[in-house]
Amino acid sequence: MSFGGMTHVTIRCEMWSATGLEGGLALEKRGRAQRARISTMQKVLAIAFLWLAVGLPAPAQAPPTNVSLVSEDGVAKPGSSELIGIRFQVPEGWHIYWVNPGDAGEPPRVQWLLPAGWAAGPLQWPTPSRLVNAAGVDYGYESDVMLLTRMRVGSAGGDLTANLSWLVCKNVCVPQKGIAKTAVRVGATAANPTGKETITAAKAKLPKTLPDDWKTNAIVNANEVVLNFRPGVKVERATFFPEDREVIDNSTEQKLSSSSYAAQLRMKKADSAKKIVRLKGVLLVDPGTGSTAYSVDLSVK
């Protein structure tokens, strides 16, 4: 499997054994056992020859990624909601992926095991970074990142368990998995000030709602995806992160033009793009005083 221009090859060798029962085994059974052992040796030798002849690298290893869950309050009322954070502490120099990984990779996946009556909402993704490599451009996160989900609280508290799987990548991509847990009680008084501070910090990294007075619109033609917006100031830098794959060519430079009050961002349409009905993603805008990310969800003209 190839990610980001590098190859991670895993060859699974199933080792078979056949051991004769002591005394009284029929000749036919012994023959089958012997043939099985020979077949096994042939498989092992064939795989060894492949590794030596082709020069394939050994399956890649990566430092562990620490995963944990953080509860906003630790105590919640039945029928209310509770924000839960999934924290990834990514090894230095490595990265994991956004909901759209870009030219390679896969986003983290989660399967929840929850108390009766609880339900998890969709994942809320912080603004990603644009990660350039020799094979293209990826969208993802380095260092410490927290995904959020809003939980509907059931009638009783208990353990919230997340079964997680993800790719962590550097020069190669390595699949990892882990289990993270936290306990939430049902009650009336919040009991987790540290968790609330952590969740508040994570919420600040989510894209903001796009202002209505920006008069934003999206146009798609044969070769380009064009995003027009009017922030009321000159824009020095802007980057769009498409939520869906195969919308824009991730590696091609996005071209910004801006007046004192309006801006236009032109992006090369992906060669494999199908009909684009809506343009969804994150628009990162910097008027020269710092970047702010906005959530985009527009019908296309």
C-alpha positions in Angstrom: 0.0 0.0 0.0 1.4 3.4 -1.0 1.0 6.5 1.1 2.6 9.9 0.4 5.0 8.4 -2.1 6.4 5.8 0.2 5.4 2.1 0.3 4.4 0.1 3.3 4.4 -3.6 2.4 3.1 -6.2 4.7 3.3 -9.9 3.7 1.2 -12.2 5.8 2.6 -15.7 6.1 0.3 -18.2 7.6 2.4 -21.0 9.1 0.8 -24.4 8.9 1.9 -27.4 11.0 0.9 -31.0 10.9 1.9 -33.3 13.7 1.1 -37.0 13.6 -0.8 -38.6 16.5 1.3 -41.1 18.4 0.7 -44.6 17.3 -1.7 -45.9 14.8 -1.8 -43.1 12.3 -2.7 -44.2 8.9 -0.1 -43.9 6.2 -2.3 -41.6 4.2 -2.5 -39.1 7.2 1.2 -39.2 7.6 1.6 -38.5 3.9 -0.8 -35.5 4.2 1.2 -34.1 7.1 4.5 -34.5 5.3 3.1 -32.7 2.3 1.8 -29.9 4.5 5.2 -29.4 6.1 6.8 -29.4 2.6 4.2 -26.9 1.4 4.9 -24.7 4.4 8.6 -24.7 3.8 8.1 -23.8 0.2 6.0 -20.8 1.2 8.6 -19.6 3.6 11.4 -20.1 1.1 9.4 -18.3 -1.6 8.7 -15.3 0.6 12.3 -15.1 1.8 13.5 -15.2 -1.8 11.0 -12.4 -2.7 12.4 -10.2 0.1 16.0 -10.8 -0.9 15.6 -10.6 -4.7 13.3 -7.6 -4.8 15.0 -5.8 -1.8 11.7 -5.0 -0.1 12.0 -3.2 3.2 10.8 -4.7 6.4 7.4 -3.7 7.6 7.7 -0.1 9.0 7.5 0.7 12.7 6.5 4.0 14.3 6.6 5.3 17.9 3.3 4.8 19.7 0.6 7.5 19.4 -1.0 8.1 22.8 -4.8 8.3 22.7 -7.2 9.4 25.4 -10.7 10.7 26.0 -11.5 13.9 27.8 -15.0 14.8 29.2 -16.1 18.4 29.3 -17.8 18.2 32.7 -17.5 14.6 34.0 -21.1 14.9 35.2 -24.1 15.4 32.9 -27.9 15.5 33.2 -30.0 12.8 31.5 -31.2 14.0 28.2 -28.6 16.7 27.9 -25.4 16.6 25.9 -21.7 16.4 26.8 -18.7 17.2 24.6 -16.1 14.5 24.5 -12.6 15.0 23.1 -10.5 12.3 21.4 -6.9 13.3 22.0 -4.1 12.1 19.8 -0.5 12.8 21.0 1.4 12.2 17.8 5.1 11.3 17.8 7.5 14.1 16.9 8.0 14.3 13.1 4.9 12.2 12.3 1.3 13.2 11.4 -2.2 11.8 11.3 -4.9 12.9 8.8 -7.9 15.2 8.5 -11.3 14.0 7.3 -10.0 14.5 3.8 -6.4 13.3 3.9 -5.5 14.9 0.6 -3.4 12.9 -1.9 -2.8 9.9 0.4 -3.7 8.4 3.7 -6.9 7.8 5.7 -8.6 9.7 8.5 -8.9 8.3 12.0 -11.9 6.0 12.6 -13.8 5.4 15.8 -16.3 2.8 17.0 -18.1 3.7 20.3 -19.1 1.5 23.1 -21.5 3.5 25.2 -23.9 3.1 28.1 -27.6 2.5 27.3 -29.3 5.6 25.9 -26.1 7.4 25.0 -25.4 8.4 21.4 -22.4 10.0 19.7 -22.7 12.8 17.2 -20.4 13.3 14.2 -16.8 14.1 14.7 -15.8 17.8 14.7 -12.4 18.3 13.1 -10.0 21.2 14.0 -8.5 23.2 11.1 -5.8 21.0 9.4 -2.4 21.9 8.1 -1.2 21.6 4.5 1.6 19.0 4.6 3.7 19.0 1.4 5.7 15.9 0.5 7.4 14.5 -2.6 4.3 12.8 -3.8 1.8 15.6 -3.3 -0.1 17.4 -0.6 -1.7 15.9 2.5 -4.1 17.5 5.0 -3.5 16.5 8.6 -2.2 17.2 12.1 1.2 17.0 13.8 2.0 16.9 17.5 -1.1 17.2 19.8 -4.7 17.3 18.3 -8.2 16.8 19.7 -11.2 15.7 17.7 -14.6 16.5 19.4 -18.0 14.8 19.4 -21.2 15.8 21.2 -22.7 13.0 23.1 -26.4 12.6 23.9 -26.6 11.6 27.6 -28.6 8.6 28.6 -30.5 8.0 31.9 -27.4 6.5 33.6 -23.7 7.2 33.6 -20.9 4.8 32.9 -17.7 4.3 30.8 -17.4 5.7 27.4 -15.1 3.6 25.2 -13.6 4.5 21.9 -12.1 1.8 19.7 -9.8 3.8 17.5 -7.7 3.1 14.3 -5.6 5.6 12.4 -2.6 6.0 10.1 0.5 7.7 11.4 2.9 8.9 8.7 6.4 10.3 8.2 8.4 8.8 5.3 6.1 5.8 5.5 2.6 5.2 6.9 2.0 2.8 9.7 -1.5 1.7 10.8 -2.1 1.9 14.5 -5.0 1.3 16.8 -5.9 1.9 20.5 -8.7 2.0 23.0 -9.5 5.1 25.0 -12.0 5.4 27.9 -13.5 7.9 30.3 -16.2 7.8 32.8 -19.1 10.2 33.0 -21.6 10.3 35.9 -25.2 11.4 35.7 -25.9 14.3 38.1 -26.5 18.0 38.4 -23.0 19.4 39.3 -20.0 19.6 36.9 -16.9 18.1 38.5 -14.1 18.4 35.9 -12.7 21.9 35.6 -9.6 20.7 33.9 -11.6 18.8 31.3 -13.7 21.9 30.6 -10.6 24.0 30.0 -9.2 21.3 27.7 -12.4 21.1 25.7 -12.7 24.9 25.5 -9.2 25.1 24.0 -10.1 22.4 21.5 -13.3 24.2 20.5 -11.3 27.3 19.8 -9.4 25.4 17.1 -12.6 24.5 15.2 -13.5 26.5 12.1 -15.9 29.4 12.8 -19.2 30.0 11.0 -18.7 31.9 7.7 -20.2 35.5 8.1 -23.3 36.1 6.1 -22.1 39.6 5.0 -19.1 38.1 3.2 -21.5 37.3 0.3 -19.5 34.1 -0.4 -20.2 32.1 -3.5 -18.6 29.2 -5.4 -18.3 28.7 -9.2 -17.0 25.7 -11.0 -16.0 25.7 -14.6 -14.2 23.2 -16.9 -10.8 23.7 -15.2 -11.2 25.6 -12.0 -13.1 25.9 -8.7 -13.5 29.6 -7.8 -14.3 30.9 -4.3 -15.4 34.5 -4.0 -15.8 36.3 -0.7 -16.0 39.8 0.7 -14.4 40.1 4.1 -14.3 43.9 4.0 -10.5 44.0 4.2 -7.6 43.1 1.9 -6.6 39.4 2.2 -2.9 38.7 2.3 -3.1 34.9 2.3 -5.9 32.3 1.9 -6.0 28.5 1.7 -9.0 26.3 1.1 -9.2 22.7 2.4 -11.8 20.7 0.6 -13.8 18.4 2.8 -14.4 16.0 -0.1 -11.8 14.1 -2.1 -11.2 14.7 -5.8 -12.5 18.2 -5.9 -9.4 20.2 -6.4 -5.8 19.3 -7.4 -4.3 19.5 -4.0 -0.7 20.0 -5.3 -1.4 22.9 -7.6 -0.9 26.4 -6.0 -4.1 28.2 -5.1 -4.2 31.6 -6.7 -5.4 34.5 -4.5 -6.4 37.9 -5.8 -7.7 40.6 -3.4 -8.9 44.2 -3.4 -9.3 46.3 -0.3 -12.6 44.6 0.5 -13.1 41.5 -1.7 -11.1 38.4 -2.5 -11.1 35.5 -5.0 -9.4 32.2 -4.7 -8.9 30.1 -7.8 -8.1 26.4 -7.6 -7.4 23.9 -10.3 -10.2 21.3 -10.5 -9.1 17.7 -9.9 -8.7 15.7 -13.2 -10.8 13.0 -11.6 -13.5 15.4 -10.2 -17.1 14.4 -10.8 -20.0 16.9 -11.0 -19.5 19.2 -8.0 -22.9 20.2 -6.5 -21.7 21.7 -3.2 -18.3 23.0 -2.1 -17.6 22.1 1.5 -14.5 22.5 3.5 -12.4 25.0 5.5 -11.3 28.5 4.3 -8.2 29.8 6.1 -8.0 33.6 5.7 -5.2 35.9 6.8 -5.7 39.7 6.3 -2.2 40.3 7.7 -3.1 40.2 11.3 -3.3 36.4 11.8 -5.2 33.5 10.3 -8.9 32.6 11.0 -10.5 29.5 9.7 -14.1 29.4 8.5 -16.4 26.5 7.7 -17.6 26.5 4.1 -20.7 24.8 2.7 -22.0 26.4 -0.5 -24.1 25.4 -3.4 -22.1 25.7 -6.6 -23.1 27.9 -9.5 
